Amino acid sequence: MRILVVQNYADANLGQIASVLDESAMQVDLRQAYAGAPLPRNDADYHGLIVLGGEQNALADEQYPYFPPLLELIRAFGDADKSVLGICLGSQLVARAYGGENVLNRPIEFGWKEVRLTDAGQKDPVLSAAPSAFQTFHWHRDSFSLPEGAVHLAQSAMTPNQAFRLGRAVYATQFHFEADARLVSCWAGKYADFIESVEPGWTGRFTDMLRHEGAKADEVGRALAHAWVATVGGG
């Protein structure tokens, strides 16, 4: 089966989802849209869609003119009952595609922090792969309101809408469950100055957090990735 992956930022990649896709014999068509790679015209050649994160906001059409066609692609996949996964910025774009409001310039939520599943999340085919409360990585300022008909799946102390599902398998997660130890370590090194500006002392605590919170988050993230991949082709 073939998965279209839309990358919105150079350092926001598939993380540990990449190995799960490989283990599941999924073929990946990676489009670095932020760098000018064209998007396919439709969903015809694919069984699923993943839209990754980025630093831009989901309303920045002028700077990122591929956003409106991407919204159409998201709806095309969803309307064809094909699996969709939006992460961070991707989740905000999924929300926008289905009529949700993008909420900009909120206080930043950063680091390994707890997410709690709603009652619906605990019964969901994908989110139930995680415990009812679990540590996962966050790095976002913007958020979204739930589109009409969305099933609210998860929340955190700072962000009421951490995950939702539309239909059978259109998923959006504000949190970065793809961000395993390797990816977070890359971010911690490359963006150390910015991280210190928003979370003073975080860099000094990083090694211990990586060993404890990070290891637990990696385990949950892989479980969620496997559960989402299991939805591909199920329509």
C-alpha positions as CSV (number, residue, x, y, z in Angstrom):
1,M,0.0,0.0,0.0
2,R,1.1,3.5,-0.7
3,I,1.2,6.5,1.7
4,L,1.5,10.1,0.7
5,V,3.5,12.1,3.2
6,V,3.4,15.9,3.1
7,Q,6.4,17.5,4.9
8,N,5.9,21.1,5.9
9,Y,9.2,21.9,7.5
10,A,12.8,20.6,7.1
11,D,13.2,19.3,10.6
12,A,9.7,17.9,11.1
13,N,9.9,14.4,9.6
14,L,8.2,11.1,10.2
15,G,10.4,10.2,13.2
16,Q,9.5,6.8,14.5
17,I,6.5,6.5,12.2
18,A,9.0,5.8,9.4
19,S,10.1,2.5,10.8
20,V,6.6,1.4,11.5
21,L,5.6,2.1,7.9
22,D,8.6,0.2,6.8
23,E,7.8,-2.8,9.0
24,S,4.2,-2.8,7.6
25,A,5.5,-2.8,4.0
26,M,4.0,0.6,3.3
27,Q,5.5,2.5,0.3
28,V,6.0,6.2,1.1
29,D,5.8,9.0,-1.3
30,L,7.4,11.9,0.5
31,R,6.6,15.4,-0.8
32,Q,8.6,18.2,0.7
33,A,6.0,20.8,0.0
34,Y,7.7,23.5,2.0
35,A,10.6,23.3,-0.5
36,G,8.4,23.5,-3.5
37,A,7.7,19.9,-4.3
38,P,4.4,19.6,-6.1
39,L,1.4,17.8,-4.5
40,P,-0.4,15.1,-6.4
41,R,-3.7,16.3,-8.0
42,N,-5.8,13.7,-6.2
43,D,-5.8,10.7,-3.9
44,A,-6.1,8.1,-6.7
45,D,-2.7,6.5,-6.3
46,Y,-2.7,6.3,-2.5
47,H,-4.2,4.4,0.4
48,G,-3.4,7.0,3.1
49,L,-2.1,10.5,3.8
50,I,0.1,11.9,6.6
51,V,0.5,15.6,7.0
52,L,3.4,16.6,9.3
53,G,4.2,19.5,11.5
54,G,5.9,22.9,11.0
55,E,6.5,26.3,12.5
56,Q,4.1,28.1,10.2
57,N,0.5,28.7,11.1
58,A,-2.3,26.9,9.3
59,L,-3.7,30.1,7.8
60,A,-0.5,31.2,6.1
61,D,-1.7,30.7,2.5
62,E,0.1,33.8,1.2
63,Q,3.6,32.5,2.3
64,Y,2.7,28.8,1.6
65,P,0.4,28.8,-1.4
66,Y,0.2,25.0,-1.4
67,F,-2.0,25.1,1.7
68,P,-5.3,25.4,-0.2
69,P,-4.6,22.5,-2.5
70,L,-3.5,20.5,0.5
71,L,-6.8,21.2,2.2
72,E,-8.6,19.8,-0.9
73,L,-6.3,16.7,-0.8
74,I,-7.1,16.1,2.9
75,R,-10.8,16.3,2.2
76,A,-10.4,14.0,-0.9
77,F,-8.7,11.3,1.2
78,G,-11.3,11.6,4.0
79,D,-14.3,11.7,1.7
80,A,-12.9,8.5,0.0
81,D,-12.7,6.8,3.4
82,K,-9.0,6.6,3.2
83,S,-6.8,7.0,6.4
84,V,-5.5,10.5,7.2
85,L,-3.1,11.5,10.0
86,G,-2.3,15.2,10.7
87,I,0.3,15.9,13.3
88,C,0.8,19.4,15.0
89,L,0.5,21.8,12.0
90,G,-1.0,18.9,10.1
91,S,-3.7,18.5,12.7
92,Q,-4.5,22.2,12.4
93,L,-4.7,21.8,8.6
94,V,-7.0,18.8,9.0
95,A,-9.2,20.9,11.3
96,R,-9.3,23.8,8.9
97,A,-10.0,21.4,5.9
98,Y,-13.2,20.3,7.7
99,G,-14.4,23.7,9.0
100,G,-12.6,23.9,12.3
101,E,-11.3,27.3,13.6
102,N,-7.5,27.8,13.8
103,V,-6.6,29.4,17.1
104,L,-3.3,31.3,16.8
105,N,-0.7,32.7,19.1
106,R,-1.6,30.8,22.3
107,P,1.0,30.2,25.1
108,I,3.6,27.7,23.9
109,E,3.2,24.1,25.0
110,F,6.6,22.4,25.0
111,G,8.3,19.3,26.2
112,W,7.1,15.9,27.4
113,K,3.8,16.6,29.1
114,E,0.7,14.5,29.9
115,V,-2.1,13.9,27.5
116,R,-5.4,12.4,28.8
117,L,-7.8,10.4,26.7
118,T,-11.5,11.3,26.7
119,D,-14.0,8.5,27.2
120,A,-14.3,8.3,23.4
121,G,-10.5,8.2,23.1
122,Q,-10.3,5.2,25.4
123,K,-12.6,3.3,23.1
124,D,-11.1,4.6,19.8
125,P,-9.4,2.0,17.5
126,V,-6.2,4.1,17.4
127,L,-6.0,6.2,20.5
128,S,-6.9,3.3,22.8
129,A,-3.4,1.9,21.9
130,A,-2.2,4.4,24.5
131,P,-2.9,4.5,28.2
132,S,-5.7,6.7,29.4
133,A,-3.0,9.2,30.5
134,F,0.5,9.2,29.0
135,Q,3.6,11.4,28.4
136,T,4.2,12.6,24.9
137,F,6.2,15.4,23.2
138,H,4.7,18.8,22.5
139,W,5.9,21.8,20.6
140,H,3.2,24.1,19.5
141,R,1.6,27.5,20.0
142,D,-1.5,27.3,17.7
143,S,-4.4,25.0,18.1
144,F,-7.9,24.4,16.7
145,S,-11.5,24.0,17.5
146,L,-13.2,20.7,16.7
147,P,-14.8,20.5,13.3
148,E,-18.5,19.7,13.2
149,G,-19.0,15.9,13.7
150,A,-15.5,15.4,15.1
151,V,-15.0,12.9,17.9
152,H,-13.0,14.5,20.7
153,L,-10.3,12.0,21.7
154,A,-7.7,13.7,23.9
155,Q,-6.8,16.8,25.9
156,S,-3.9,18.2,28.0
157,A,-3.8,20.8,30.8
158,M,-2.9,23.6,28.4
159,T,-4.8,22.4,25.2
160,P,-8.4,21.2,25.4
161,N,-8.3,19.7,21.9
162,Q,-5.3,17.4,21.5
163,A,-6.8,14.9,19.2
164,F,-9.9,14.1,17.2
165,R,-11.3,11.7,14.6
166,L,-13.6,12.4,11.7
167,G,-15.4,9.4,10.2
168,R,-13.7,6.1,10.2
169,A,-10.0,7.1,10.0
170,V,-9.3,10.8,9.6
171,Y,-7.1,11.5,12.7
172,A,-5.6,14.7,14.0
173,T,-3.1,14.9,16.9
174,Q,-1.7,18.1,18.2
175,F,1.0,16.2,20.1
176,H,4.1,14.8,18.5
177,F,3.8,11.1,19.0
178,E,6.2,10.6,16.1
179,A,9.0,12.5,17.9
180,D,11.1,9.7,19.4
181,A,14.4,10.1,21.2
182,R,16.4,10.6,18.0
183,L,14.2,13.3,16.6
184,V,13.8,15.2,19.9
185,S,17.6,15.0,20.4
186,C,18.0,16.6,17.0
187,W,15.6,19.4,17.9
188,A,17.3,19.9,21.4
189,G,20.6,20.4,19.8
190,K,19.6,22.6,16.8
191,Y,17.1,24.8,18.7
192,A,18.8,25.0,22.1
193,D,18.8,28.7,22.4
194,F,15.1,29.0,21.5
195,I,14.2,26.2,23.9
196,E,16.0,27.9,26.7
197,S,14.1,31.0,26.0
198,V,10.8,29.3,26.5
199,E,11.8,26.6,29.1
200,P,14.8,27.9,31.1
201,G,16.9,25.0,32.4
202,W,15.3,22.4,30.0
203,T,18.6,21.7,28.2
204,G,20.3,20.9,31.5
205,R,17.5,18.4,32.4
206,F,17.3,16.9,28.9
207,T,19.4,13.8,29.4
208,D,17.4,12.7,32.4
209,M,14.1,13.5,30.8
210,L,15.1,11.6,27.6
211,R,15.9,8.5,29.7
212,H,12.6,8.6,31.6
213,E,9.8,10.6,30.0
214,G,11.3,10.1,26.5
215,A,11.6,6.4,26.7
216,K,8.0,6.0,27.8
217,A,6.8,8.4,25.1
218,D,8.7,6.4,22.5
219,E,6.9,3.3,23.5
220,V,3.4,4.9,23.4
221,G,4.3,6.6,20.1
222,R,5.1,3.4,18.4
223,A,1.9,1.8,19.6
224,L,-0.1,4.7,18.2
225,A,1.8,4.5,14.9
226,H,1.0,0.8,14.6
227,A,-2.6,1.4,15.4
228,W,-3.0,4.1,12.8
229,V,-1.2,2.1,10.1
230,A,-3.7,-0.7,10.9
231,T,-6.5,1.5,9.6
232,V,-4.9,1.9,6.2
233,G,-6.9,0.0,3.6
234,G,-9.8,-0.6,5.9
235,G,-12.3,1.6,4.1
